[in-house]
Amino acid sequence: MKRLVILISSLFLLFVYVLNKGFIPVRILNMFTTPQTSQNEQKTQEENVIVMSEESAIVNAVDHALPSVVTVAIKKTVTQNVYSIDPFNPFVQPNVQQQQQKVEGNIGSGFVIDKNGVIITNKHVVADTTATYTIITNANKTYVVDKIVRDPLNDLAIIKISPKEILNSLKLADSEVLKLGQLAIAIGTPLGEFKNTVTSGIISGLGRGITAGSPYEDYVERLDNVIQTDAAISPGNSGGPLLNASGQVIGINTAVSQQGQNIGFAIPSNVLRELLSNYIASGGTILRPYLGVRYSIIDRDTALINKVPAGALVRDIVKGSGADEARIVIGDIITEIDGTAVTQEEDIAKIVASHKVGDTLTVSVFRDTKIQKIQVNLKKASE
């Protein structure tokens, strides 16, 4: 027994000696040890997981949303003057003939918000009231537009078609909880040619104010509180959805900066949510109140120099509007509405938008060195 103990002890000491001298091959040691991952290998694995996670999110969101995205096409007849000159007698008045030319093409994007054929797009996409519009679905089915309701306040429009089947619709996310750096995915038909184009990026800014116009129509509008994204947006993307990683709509692609690269803008989804509520409550129309004045803001410094109060200097009155009927005149300075001071460009629009058609506002105006309070009844804004 003692010999056995001595033999085991001797073998253990021999193993320790050989191990210290490095005589055991590494492959044998690996059998008794747990492999250690280097920091570089671990970092690479983590990066691969992040990349795969983002890639999967984009793919899943696109798979979910793509069947709901549509292309908006236009058809219209344009009358053109054609001049012909007699080459043998150039001093004779040119002969003028009118020729009609048909114009057709894809001009924008949109998406289905209700399975029964309610589609959202930008107002500037369907601004021409003399044209005929058609909708082309992701499945290449074409529908003639039954009705278009344009929002007089925002660059939004609701299109109604009559599909024979149930359409795939998108859900709206809450745009109030958006964060900078959040994933953003845009889908549309850029340049009116490349259907189902997908681009991705992040939310680059929130609460932006821009002046937007259409490359196809003579149309300019001031938009406030829009989302900025670096997801590539081109003419033709207008009206298409800006999505989050879950495939929900966080905005409606509306404009792109001509001065910089990868600067696009979208109207927040909560603006659309309010529009749809208005549309449903109004029985398929959009009721927007408006004051009926065009104005420019007089800031505090300018007001001090000219010895007038700060406010909105009325430059024009819309005939038949509430302001017109209340006898507000050009040259008045609107200082308050219902006790709220008017100091910024968007103040009047915000105050009026918080009321309904038929409401009466108390408008304080500076006229002839005095402040007057005028009661204005809000009218329905036209498209």
C-alpha positions in Angstrom: 0.0 0.0 0.0 2.8 2.3 0.9 4.5 1.5 -2.5 1.3 2.5 -4.3 1.1 5.8 -2.6 4.8 6.5 -3.3 4.2 5.6 -7.0 1.2 7.9 -7.4 3.1 10.8 -5.7 6.1 10.3 -8.0 3.9 10.3 -11.1 2.2 13.5 -10.0 5.6 15.2 -9.3 6.8 14.1 -12.7 3.7 15.5 -14.4 4.2 18.8 -12.8 7.9 18.9 -13.8 7.1 18.1 -17.4 4.3 20.6 -17.5 6.6 23.4 -16.2 9.2 22.5 -18.8 6.6 22.8 -21.6 7.1 19.2 -22.8 3.3 18.5 -23.2 1.9 19.5 -26.6 -0.6 22.3 -26.7 -3.3 20.2 -28.4 -3.2 17.8 -25.3 -3.4 20.7 -22.9 -6.4 22.0 -24.8 -8.2 18.8 -23.9 -8.0 19.8 -20.2 -8.6 23.5 -20.5 -11.5 25.8 -21.5 -10.8 27.8 -24.8 -10.4 31.5 -24.1 -11.8 34.0 -26.7 -9.6 37.0 -27.4 -10.9 40.5 -27.0 -10.7 41.2 -30.8 -12.6 38.0 -31.5 -15.3 38.8 -29.0 -15.7 42.4 -30.4 -16.0 41.0 -33.9 -18.7 38.5 -32.8 -20.6 41.3 -31.0 -20.4 43.6 -34.1 -21.7 40.7 -36.3 -24.7 40.2 -33.9 -25.5 44.0 -34.1 -25.2 44.0 -37.9 -27.4 40.9 -38.3 -29.9 42.3 -35.9 -30.3 45.6 -37.8 -30.3 43.7 -41.1 -33.0 41.4 -39.9 -35.1 44.3 -38.6 -35.0 46.1 -42.0 -35.8 42.9 -43.9 -38.7 42.1 -41.7 -40.1 45.6 -41.7 -39.9 45.8 -45.5 -41.5 42.3 -45.9 -44.4 43.5 -43.7 -44.8 47.0 -45.3 -44.1 46.5 -49.0 -47.5 45.0 -49.9 -49.1 48.2 -48.6 -47.0 50.7 -50.5 -48.5 52.1 -53.8 -47.4 54.2 -56.7 -49.5 57.3 -57.7 -49.8 57.9 -61.5 -51.2 60.9 -63.4 -53.1 61.3 -66.7 -54.0 64.7 -68.1 -54.3 66.5 -71.4 -52.2 69.6 -72.0 -53.0 72.2 -74.7 -49.9 73.7 -76.3 -49.5 76.5 -78.9 -47.6 75.4 -82.0 -46.1 78.3 -84.1 -45.4 77.8 -87.8 -43.5 80.4 -89.9 -43.5 80.7 -93.7 -39.8 80.4 -94.6 -40.3 82.3 -97.8 -42.0 85.2 -96.1 -40.6 85.5 -92.5 -42.2 89.0 -92.0 -45.7 87.5 -92.0 -47.3 86.9 -88.6 -46.7 83.3 -87.5 -49.5 80.9 -87.7 -50.6 79.6 -84.3 -52.3 76.3 -83.8 -53.3 74.6 -80.6 -52.4 71.0 -80.1 -53.5 68.7 -77.3 -50.9 66.4 -75.8 -51.6 63.6 -73.3 -49.3 63.5 -70.3 -49.0 60.2 -68.4 -46.5 59.0 -65.8 -45.8 58.0 -62.2 -45.4 61.0 -60.0 -45.4 59.9 -56.4 -46.0 57.3 -53.8 -48.5 56.4 -51.1 -49.6 53.7 -48.7 -52.8 51.9 -47.7 -54.0 53.0 -44.3 -57.4 51.1 -44.5 -57.9 47.7 -46.0 -61.1 48.9 -47.9 -59.1 51.3 -50.1 -58.1 54.4 -48.2 -54.7 55.6 -49.2 -52.4 58.3 -47.9 -50.1 60.5 -50.0 -48.9 64.1 -50.1 -51.2 66.9 -51.2 -48.6 68.2 -53.7 -48.5 64.8 -55.4 -52.2 65.2 -56.3 -52.4 69.0 -56.4 -53.8 69.2 -60.0 -57.5 69.1 -59.7 -58.0 68.8 -63.5 -56.0 65.6 -63.8 -57.0 61.9 -63.5 -55.1 59.8 -61.0 -54.6 56.1 -60.8 -53.1 53.9 -58.1 -50.7 51.0 -58.8 -50.4 48.5 -56.1 -47.3 46.4 -55.2 -49.0 43.5 -57.0 -49.2 45.7 -60.2 -52.9 46.1 -60.0 -54.2 49.5 -61.2 -57.2 51.3 -59.8 -58.8 54.6 -60.9 -59.1 57.0 -58.0 -62.7 57.6 -56.9 -62.1 60.5 -54.7 -59.3 62.8 -53.3 -59.7 64.8 -50.2 -56.9 67.4 -49.7 -55.9 68.8 -46.3 -55.9 72.6 -46.5 -53.6 72.8 -43.4 -50.9 70.2 -44.1 -49.3 68.6 -47.2 -51.4 65.6 -46.9 -54.2 64.0 -49.0 -56.5 61.0 -48.6 -57.3 58.9 -51.7 -60.2 56.5 -52.0 -60.3 53.6 -54.4 -62.6 50.7 -54.8 -60.6 47.4 -54.7 -62.3 44.1 -55.3 -60.1 42.4 -52.7 -59.0 43.3 -49.1 -55.8 45.3 -49.2 -52.9 45.2 -46.8 -52.8 48.2 -44.6 -50.1 49.8 -42.4 -50.4 50.8 -38.7 -49.3 54.2 -37.3 -46.7 54.4 -34.6 -46.6 57.2 -32.0 -44.4 59.9 -33.4 -44.2 61.6 -30.0 -41.9 59.0 -28.7 -39.3 59.0 -31.5 -35.6 59.3 -30.6 -32.6 60.7 -32.4 -30.6 57.8 -33.9 -33.6 55.5 -34.2 -33.8 53.3 -37.3 -35.8 54.8 -40.2 -36.8 53.0 -43.4 -38.2 54.7 -46.5 -40.2 53.0 -49.3 -41.4 54.5 -52.5 -41.1 55.1 -56.3 -38.2 57.6 -56.6 -38.1 59.6 -59.9 -41.4 58.0 -60.8 -39.5 55.0 -62.2 -38.0 52.7 -59.6 -40.9 51.1 -57.8 -40.5 49.5 -54.4 -37.2 51.2 -53.7 -36.1 50.7 -50.1 -33.6 53.0 -48.3 -32.6 53.1 -44.7 -31.0 55.4 -42.2 -31.7 57.0 -38.9 -33.8 59.8 -37.5 -31.4 62.8 -37.8 -33.6 65.5 -36.3 -37.0 66.2 -34.8 -39.2 69.3 -34.8 -37.7 70.8 -38.0 -39.4 73.6 -39.9 -39.1 73.7 -43.7 -40.5 75.2 -46.8 -41.5 72.4 -49.2 -42.3 72.4 -52.9 -43.1 69.9 -55.6 -40.8 69.2 -58.6 -44.0 68.4 -60.6 -46.3 71.2 -59.5 -46.0 74.9 -58.8 -46.6 74.4 -55.1 -44.9 75.7 -52.0 -45.9 75.2 -48.4 -44.5 75.9 -45.0 -44.2 72.7 -42.8 -43.4 72.7 -39.1 -42.4 70.0 -36.7 -41.3 67.6 -39.4 -38.9 64.6 -39.0 -35.4 64.8 -40.5 -33.8 61.6 -41.8 -30.7 60.5 -43.7 -32.6 57.7 -45.4 -32.3 58.6 -49.1 -35.5 60.3 -50.3 -35.9 61.5 -53.9 -38.6 63.1 -56.0 -41.2 60.4 -56.4 -40.8 59.2 -52.9 -43.2 61.8 -51.7 -46.2 60.3 -50.0 -44.5 57.0 -49.2 -44.1 55.8 -45.6 -41.2 56.3 -43.3 -41.1 53.2 -41.1 -39.6 52.1 -37.8 -38.0 48.7 -37.1 -41.4 47.2 -36.5 -42.7 48.2 -40.0 -45.1 50.8 -38.5 -45.4 54.3 -40.1 -43.6 57.0 -38.2 -43.9 59.6 -40.9 -44.9 60.5 -44.5 -41.9 61.2 -46.8 -42.5 64.8 -48.0 -39.4 66.7 -49.1 -35.7 66.5 -49.7 -33.1 69.2 -49.3 -31.6 70.5 -52.5 -28.6 72.0 -50.7 -27.3 69.0 -48.8 -27.0 65.3 -49.2 -29.0 62.7 -47.3 -31.3 65.3 -45.8 -34.9 64.3 -46.1 -38.1 65.2 -44.3 -41.3 63.5 -43.3 -44.6 64.7 -41.7 -45.0 62.9 -38.3 -47.5 60.1 -38.1 -49.5 61.8 -35.3 -50.4 64.6 -37.7 -51.8 61.9 -40.0 -53.6 60.3 -37.1 -55.4 63.6 -36.3 -56.2 64.0 -40.0 -57.8 60.6 -40.2 -59.9 61.3 -37.1 -61.1 64.5 -38.8 -61.8 62.7 -42.0 -63.9 60.0 -40.2 -65.8 62.4 -38.0 -66.6 64.7 -40.9 -68.0 61.8 -43.0 -65.3 61.6 -45.6 -64.3 65.2 -45.8 -61.7 67.4 -43.9 -62.9 70.4 -42.0 -60.2 72.9 -41.2 -60.9 76.3 -39.7 -58.9 79.3 -41.0 -58.6 83.0 -40.1 -58.1 84.3 -43.6 -55.1 86.6 -43.3 -51.6 86.6 -44.9 -49.1 88.2 -42.7 -45.4 88.7 -41.6 -44.1 88.8 -38.1 -42.8 92.0 -36.6 -40.2 91.0 -34.0 -39.5 92.9 -30.8 -36.5 94.9 -32.1 -38.4 96.0 -35.3 -41.4 96.9 -33.2 -39.3 99.1 -30.9 -37.7 100.9 -33.9 -41.1 101.6 -35.5 -42.9 102.3 -32.2 -45.5 99.7 -32.8 -46.3 96.5 -30.9 -44.8 93.2 -31.9 -47.1 90.8 -33.7 -48.4 89.7 -37.1 -48.6 92.5 -39.7 -51.6 91.8 -42.0 -50.5 92.0 -45.6 -53.5 90.5 -47.3 -57.1 89.4 -46.5 -58.8 86.4 -48.1 -62.1 87.5 -49.5 -65.1 85.9 -47.8 -63.0 84.7 -44.9 -63.8 85.3 -41.2 -61.2 88.0 -41.1 -62.8 89.7 -44.1 -66.3 89.6 -42.6 -64.9 90.9 -39.3 -63.4 93.9 -41.0 -59.8 93.2 -40.3 -57.8 95.2 -42.8 -54.4 95.3 -44.4 -51.9 97.1 -42.1 -53.5 95.9 -38.9 -51.0 94.2 -36.4 -52.5 91.2 -34.7 -51.0 91.1 -31.2 -53.1 88.4 -29.5 -55.7 85.8 -30.2 -57.9 84.7 -27.3 -55.3 86.2 -24.9 -52.4 84.3 -26.4 -49.6 86.6 -27.7 -48.6 86.3 -31.4 -44.8 86.5 -31.6 -43.8 83.7 -34.0 -44.7 82.7 -37.6 -46.6 79.6 -36.5 -48.5 81.1 -33.6 -51.7 82.0 -35.5 -51.8 78.6 -37.3 -51.5 76.7 -34.0 -54.1 78.8 -32.3 -56.6 78.5 -35.1 -55.9 74.7 -35.5 -56.9 74.2 -31.9 -60.4 75.4 -32.7 -63.3 74.1 -34.9 -65.1 75.6 -37.8 -67.8 78.0 -36.5 -65.8 78.9 -33.3 -65.4 82.6 -32.5 -62.0 84.1 -31.6 -61.2 87.4 -30.0 -58.5 89.0 -32.1 -56.6 91.9 -30.7 -55.3 94.2 -33.4 -53.2 97.4 -33.3 -54.8 100.1 -35.6 -54.5 103.8 -35.6 -52.3 103.8 -32.5 -54.9 101.8 -30.5 -55.5 98.2 -29.6 -59.0 97.0 -30.7 -60.6 93.6 -29.9 -62.5 92.1 -32.9 -64.7 89.0 -32.9 -63.9 86.6 -35.8 -66.0 83.6 -36.8 -63.8 80.8 -38.2 -64.8 79.6 -41.7 -64.0 76.3 -43.4 -60.7 76.3 -45.3 -60.8 75.3 -48.9 -58.5 72.7 -50.4 
